[in-house]
């Protein structure tokens, strides 16, 4: 089953979706929750993971909170995915390109603001 992470920016009208298997989606949300500096965001994201939700949007949060989520994606996610799901193993190829896609989209969100 798939899940959708909406990379949206209400102020600029920017909107892209990241549609991936739910397991990857929940792992990424959990990772972000563990690395954001905003406790409210962390708690909300942990609740989404615990509930097994399949939809997430940056617009659930304030622009500042969304920017913090984007910061974690852009600055910390690749290193964590490389460590947890090394590209040297064929079975991890999907993890590599799917998370690279999210990182690219987060960069476009950042430039849209």
PyMOL CGO cylinders between C-alpha atoms (Angstrom):
from pymol import cmd
from pymol.cgo import CYLINDER

trace = [
    CYLINDER, 0.00, 0.00, 0.00, 1.28, 3.45, -0.80, 0.3, 1, 1, 1, 1, 1, 1,
    CYLINDER, 1.28, 3.45, -0.80, 1.35, 6.66, 1.16, 0.3, 1, 1, 1, 1, 1, 1,
    CYLINDER, 1.35, 6.66, 1.16, 1.56, 10.31, 0.16, 0.3, 1, 1, 1, 1, 1, 1,
    CYLINDER, 1.56, 10.31, 0.16, 3.80, 13.02, 1.57, 0.3, 1, 1, 1, 1, 1, 1,
    CYLINDER, 3.80, 13.02, 1.57, 2.57, 16.34, 0.20, 0.3, 1, 1, 1, 1, 1, 1,
    CYLINDER, 2.57, 16.34, 0.20, 5.32, 18.91, -0.13, 0.3, 1, 1, 1, 1, 1, 1,
    CYLINDER, 5.32, 18.91, -0.13, 3.16, 22.00, -0.22, 0.3, 1, 1, 1, 1, 1, 1,
    CYLINDER, 3.16, 22.00, -0.22, 3.75, 25.65, 0.53, 0.3, 1, 1, 1, 1, 1, 1,
    CYLINDER, 3.75, 25.65, 0.53, 0.59, 27.68, 1.05, 0.3, 1, 1, 1, 1, 1, 1,
    CYLINDER, 0.59, 27.68, 1.05, 2.32, 31.05, 0.71, 0.3, 1, 1, 1, 1, 1, 1,
    CYLINDER, 2.32, 31.05, 0.71, 3.77, 30.32, -2.74, 0.3, 1, 1, 1, 1, 1, 1,
    CYLINDER, 3.77, 30.32, -2.74, 1.25, 27.79, -4.02, 0.3, 1, 1, 1, 1, 1, 1,
    CYLINDER, 1.25, 27.79, -4.02, 4.04, 25.22, -4.48, 0.3, 1, 1, 1, 1, 1, 1,
    CYLINDER, 4.04, 25.22, -4.48, 2.80, 21.64, -4.33, 0.3, 1, 1, 1, 1, 1, 1,
    CYLINDER, 2.80, 21.64, -4.33, 4.37, 18.29, -5.18, 0.3, 1, 1, 1, 1, 1, 1,
    CYLINDER, 4.37, 18.29, -5.18, 3.57, 14.86, -3.84, 0.3, 1, 1, 1, 1, 1, 1,
    CYLINDER, 3.57, 14.86, -3.84, 5.89, 12.04, -2.87, 0.3, 1, 1, 1, 1, 1, 1,
    CYLINDER, 5.89, 12.04, -2.87, 3.99, 8.78, -3.37, 0.3, 1, 1, 1, 1, 1, 1,
    CYLINDER, 3.99, 8.78, -3.37, 5.88, 5.79, -1.91, 0.3, 1, 1, 1, 1, 1, 1,
    CYLINDER, 5.88, 5.79, -1.91, 5.26, 2.49, -0.14, 0.3, 1, 1, 1, 1, 1, 1,
    CYLINDER, 5.26, 2.49, -0.14, 3.90, 3.00, 3.35, 0.3, 1, 1, 1, 1, 1, 1,
    CYLINDER, 3.90, 3.00, 3.35, 6.91, 1.38, 5.03, 0.3, 1, 1, 1, 1, 1, 1,
    CYLINDER, 6.91, 1.38, 5.03, 9.31, 3.89, 3.49, 0.3, 1, 1, 1, 1, 1, 1,
    CYLINDER, 9.31, 3.89, 3.49, 6.90, 6.75, 4.25, 0.3, 1, 1, 1, 1, 1, 1,
    CYLINDER, 6.90, 6.75, 4.25, 6.57, 5.80, 7.93, 0.3, 1, 1, 1, 1, 1, 1,
    CYLINDER, 6.57, 5.80, 7.93, 10.33, 5.27, 8.31, 0.3, 1, 1, 1, 1, 1, 1,
    CYLINDER, 10.33, 5.27, 8.31, 10.97, 8.75, 6.90, 0.3, 1, 1, 1, 1, 1, 1,
    CYLINDER, 10.97, 8.75, 6.90, 8.33, 10.36, 9.15, 0.3, 1, 1, 1, 1, 1, 1,
    CYLINDER, 8.33, 10.36, 9.15, 9.81, 8.61, 12.17, 0.3, 1, 1, 1, 1, 1, 1,
    CYLINDER, 9.81, 8.61, 12.17, 13.32, 9.72, 11.20, 0.3, 1, 1, 1, 1, 1, 1,
    CYLINDER, 13.32, 9.72, 11.20, 12.17, 13.33, 10.79, 0.3, 1, 1, 1, 1, 1, 1,
    CYLINDER, 12.17, 13.33, 10.79, 10.37, 13.19, 14.16, 0.3, 1, 1, 1, 1, 1, 1,
    CYLINDER, 10.37, 13.19, 14.16, 13.61, 12.08, 15.80, 0.3, 1, 1, 1, 1, 1, 1,
    CYLINDER, 13.61, 12.08, 15.80, 15.62, 14.92, 14.25, 0.3, 1, 1, 1, 1, 1, 1,
    CYLINDER, 15.62, 14.92, 14.25, 13.42, 18.04, 14.24, 0.3, 1, 1, 1, 1, 1, 1,
    CYLINDER, 13.42, 18.04, 14.24, 14.17, 20.65, 16.87, 0.3, 1, 1, 1, 1, 1, 1,
    CYLINDER, 14.17, 20.65, 16.87, 10.51, 21.52, 17.43, 0.3, 1, 1, 1, 1, 1, 1,
    CYLINDER, 10.51, 21.52, 17.43, 8.97, 19.23, 20.08, 0.3, 1, 1, 1, 1, 1, 1,
    CYLINDER, 8.97, 19.23, 20.08, 5.40, 19.89, 18.89, 0.3, 1, 1, 1, 1, 1, 1,
    CYLINDER, 5.40, 19.89, 18.89, 6.32, 18.74, 15.38, 0.3, 1, 1, 1, 1, 1, 1,
    CYLINDER, 6.32, 18.74, 15.38, 8.12, 15.68, 16.74, 0.3, 1, 1, 1, 1, 1, 1,
    CYLINDER, 8.12, 15.68, 16.74, 5.14, 14.61, 18.85, 0.3, 1, 1, 1, 1, 1, 1,
    CYLINDER, 5.14, 14.61, 18.85, 2.67, 15.10, 15.99, 0.3, 1, 1, 1, 1, 1, 1,
    CYLINDER, 2.67, 15.10, 15.99, 4.84, 13.12, 13.59, 0.3, 1, 1, 1, 1, 1, 1,
    CYLINDER, 4.84, 13.12, 13.59, 5.34, 10.29, 16.11, 0.3, 1, 1, 1, 1, 1, 1,
    CYLINDER, 5.34, 10.29, 16.11, 1.55, 10.12, 16.51, 0.3, 1, 1, 1, 1, 1, 1,
    CYLINDER, 1.55, 10.12, 16.51, 1.14, 9.84, 12.72, 0.3, 1, 1, 1, 1, 1, 1,
    CYLINDER, 1.14, 9.84, 12.72, 3.68, 7.01, 12.64, 0.3, 1, 1, 1, 1, 1, 1,
    CYLINDER, 3.68, 7.01, 12.64, 2.06, 5.25, 15.60, 0.3, 1, 1, 1, 1, 1, 1,
    CYLINDER, 2.06, 5.25, 15.60, -1.34, 5.50, 13.90, 0.3, 1, 1, 1, 1, 1, 1,
    CYLINDER, -1.34, 5.50, 13.90, 0.03, 4.12, 10.63, 0.3, 1, 1, 1, 1, 1, 1,
    CYLINDER, 0.03, 4.12, 10.63, -1.24, 7.08, 8.66, 0.3, 1, 1, 1, 1, 1, 1,
    CYLINDER, -1.24, 7.08, 8.66, -0.70, 7.18, 4.90, 0.3, 1, 1, 1, 1, 1, 1,
    CYLINDER, -0.70, 7.18, 4.90, -0.97, 10.92, 4.28, 0.3, 1, 1, 1, 1, 1, 1,
    CYLINDER, -0.97, 10.92, 4.28, 1.16, 13.84, 5.42, 0.3, 1, 1, 1, 1, 1, 1,
    CYLINDER, 1.16, 13.84, 5.42, 1.36, 17.45, 4.28, 0.3, 1, 1, 1, 1, 1, 1,
    CYLINDER, 1.36, 17.45, 4.28, 3.80, 20.19, 5.19, 0.3, 1, 1, 1, 1, 1, 1,
    CYLINDER, 3.80, 20.19, 5.19, 0.78, 22.52, 5.40, 0.3, 1, 1, 1, 1, 1, 1,
    CYLINDER, 0.78, 22.52, 5.40, -0.26, 20.67, 8.57, 0.3, 1, 1, 1, 1, 1, 1,
    CYLINDER, -0.26, 20.67, 8.57, 2.34, 22.93, 10.19, 0.3, 1, 1, 1, 1, 1, 1,
    CYLINDER, 2.34, 22.93, 10.19, 3.30, 26.58, 10.29, 0.3, 1, 1, 1, 1, 1, 1,
    CYLINDER, 3.30, 26.58, 10.29, 5.75, 27.80, 7.65, 0.3, 1, 1, 1, 1, 1, 1,
    CYLINDER, 5.75, 27.80, 7.65, 8.54, 27.82, 10.25, 0.3, 1, 1, 1, 1, 1, 1,
    CYLINDER, 8.54, 27.82, 10.25, 7.77, 24.26, 11.34, 0.3, 1, 1, 1, 1, 1, 1,
    CYLINDER, 7.77, 24.26, 11.34, 7.55, 23.09, 7.72, 0.3, 1, 1, 1, 1, 1, 1,
    CYLINDER, 7.55, 23.09, 7.72, 10.93, 24.71, 7.06, 0.3, 1, 1, 1, 1, 1, 1,
    CYLINDER, 10.93, 24.71, 7.06, 12.38, 22.70, 9.95, 0.3, 1, 1, 1, 1, 1, 1,
    CYLINDER, 12.38, 22.70, 9.95, 10.99, 19.48, 8.46, 0.3, 1, 1, 1, 1, 1, 1,
    CYLINDER, 10.99, 19.48, 8.46, 12.49, 20.42, 5.09, 0.3, 1, 1, 1, 1, 1, 1,
    CYLINDER, 12.49, 20.42, 5.09, 15.83, 21.16, 6.78, 0.3, 1, 1, 1, 1, 1, 1,
    CYLINDER, 15.83, 21.16, 6.78, 15.94, 17.64, 8.22, 0.3, 1, 1, 1, 1, 1, 1,
    CYLINDER, 15.94, 17.64, 8.22, 15.08, 16.13, 4.83, 0.3, 1, 1, 1, 1, 1, 1,
    CYLINDER, 15.08, 16.13, 4.83, 17.67, 18.18, 2.97, 0.3, 1, 1, 1, 1, 1, 1,
    CYLINDER, 17.67, 18.18, 2.97, 20.50, 18.02, 5.51, 0.3, 1, 1, 1, 1, 1, 1,
    CYLINDER, 20.50, 18.02, 5.51, 20.15, 14.73, 7.39, 0.3, 1, 1, 1, 1, 1, 1,
    CYLINDER, 20.15, 14.73, 7.39, 18.04, 12.19, 5.50, 0.3, 1, 1, 1, 1, 1, 1,
    CYLINDER, 18.04, 12.19, 5.50, 20.54, 11.07, 2.84, 0.3, 1, 1, 1, 1, 1, 1,
    CYLINDER, 20.54, 11.07, 2.84, 23.25, 10.19, 5.34, 0.3, 1, 1, 1, 1, 1, 1,
    CYLINDER, 23.25, 10.19, 5.34, 20.78, 8.19, 7.44, 0.3, 1, 1, 1, 1, 1, 1,
    CYLINDER, 20.78, 8.19, 7.44, 19.40, 6.31, 4.44, 0.3, 1, 1, 1, 1, 1, 1,
    CYLINDER, 19.40, 6.31, 4.44, 22.94, 5.56, 3.22, 0.3, 1, 1, 1, 1, 1, 1,
    CYLINDER, 22.94, 5.56, 3.22, 23.80, 4.14, 6.64, 0.3, 1, 1, 1, 1, 1, 1,
    CYLINDER, 23.80, 4.14, 6.64, 20.60, 2.16, 7.14, 0.3, 1, 1, 1, 1, 1, 1,
    CYLINDER, 20.60, 2.16, 7.14, 20.03, 1.07, 3.52, 0.3, 1, 1, 1, 1, 1, 1,
    CYLINDER, 20.03, 1.07, 3.52, 23.44, 1.01, 1.79, 0.3, 1, 1, 1, 1, 1, 1,
    CYLINDER, 23.44, 1.01, 1.79, 23.42, 1.43, -1.97, 0.3, 1, 1, 1, 1, 1, 1,
    CYLINDER, 23.42, 1.43, -1.97, 25.89, -1.46, -2.22, 0.3, 1, 1, 1, 1, 1, 1,
    CYLINDER, 25.89, -1.46, -2.22, 22.99, -3.84, -1.63, 0.3, 1, 1, 1, 1, 1, 1,
    CYLINDER, 22.99, -3.84, -1.63, 20.62, -4.26, -4.59, 0.3, 1, 1, 1, 1, 1, 1,
    CYLINDER, 20.62, -4.26, -4.59, 17.61, -4.67, -2.32, 0.3, 1, 1, 1, 1, 1, 1,
    CYLINDER, 17.61, -4.67, -2.32, 18.07, -1.05, -1.16, 0.3, 1, 1, 1, 1, 1, 1,
    CYLINDER, 18.07, -1.05, -1.16, 17.98, 0.56, -4.60, 0.3, 1, 1, 1, 1, 1, 1,
    CYLINDER, 17.98, 0.56, -4.60, 14.36, 1.64, -4.12, 0.3, 1, 1, 1, 1, 1, 1,
    CYLINDER, 14.36, 1.64, -4.12, 15.16, 3.30, -0.81, 0.3, 1, 1, 1, 1, 1, 1,
    CYLINDER, 15.16, 3.30, -0.81, 17.97, 5.23, -2.43, 0.3, 1, 1, 1, 1, 1, 1,
    CYLINDER, 17.97, 5.23, -2.43, 16.08, 6.66, -5.39, 0.3, 1, 1, 1, 1, 1, 1,
    CYLINDER, 16.08, 6.66, -5.39, 12.81, 7.24, -3.53, 0.3, 1, 1, 1, 1, 1, 1,
    CYLINDER, 12.81, 7.24, -3.53, 14.45, 9.22, -0.74, 0.3, 1, 1, 1, 1, 1, 1,
    CYLINDER, 14.45, 9.22, -0.74, 16.61, 11.10, -3.28, 0.3, 1, 1, 1, 1, 1, 1,
    CYLINDER, 16.61, 11.10, -3.28, 13.35, 12.14, -4.95, 0.3, 1, 1, 1, 1, 1, 1,
    CYLINDER, 13.35, 12.14, -4.95, 12.00, 13.48, -1.64, 0.3, 1, 1, 1, 1, 1, 1,
    CYLINDER, 12.00, 13.48, -1.64, 15.23, 15.38, -1.02, 0.3, 1, 1, 1, 1, 1, 1,
    CYLINDER, 15.23, 15.38, -1.02, 14.98, 16.96, -4.49, 0.3, 1, 1, 1, 1, 1, 1,
    CYLINDER, 14.98, 16.96, -4.49, 11.36, 17.96, -3.91, 0.3, 1, 1, 1, 1, 1, 1,
    CYLINDER, 11.36, 17.96, -3.91, 12.21, 19.42, -0.50, 0.3, 1, 1, 1, 1, 1, 1,
    CYLINDER, 12.21, 19.42, -0.50, 14.90, 21.52, -2.19, 0.3, 1, 1, 1, 1, 1, 1,
    CYLINDER, 14.90, 21.52, -2.19, 12.35, 22.87, -4.66, 0.3, 1, 1, 1, 1, 1, 1,
    CYLINDER, 12.35, 22.87, -4.66, 9.98, 23.66, -1.76, 0.3, 1, 1, 1, 1, 1, 1,
    CYLINDER, 9.98, 23.66, -1.76, 12.79, 25.54, -0.03, 0.3, 1, 1, 1, 1, 1, 1,
    CYLINDER, 12.79, 25.54, -0.03, 13.50, 27.59, -3.17, 0.3, 1, 1, 1, 1, 1, 1,
    CYLINDER, 13.50, 27.59, -3.17, 9.78, 28.35, -3.64, 0.3, 1, 1, 1, 1, 1, 1,
    CYLINDER, 9.78, 28.35, -3.64, 9.48, 30.27, -0.37, 0.3, 1, 1, 1, 1, 1, 1,
]
cmd.load_cgo(trace, "trace")
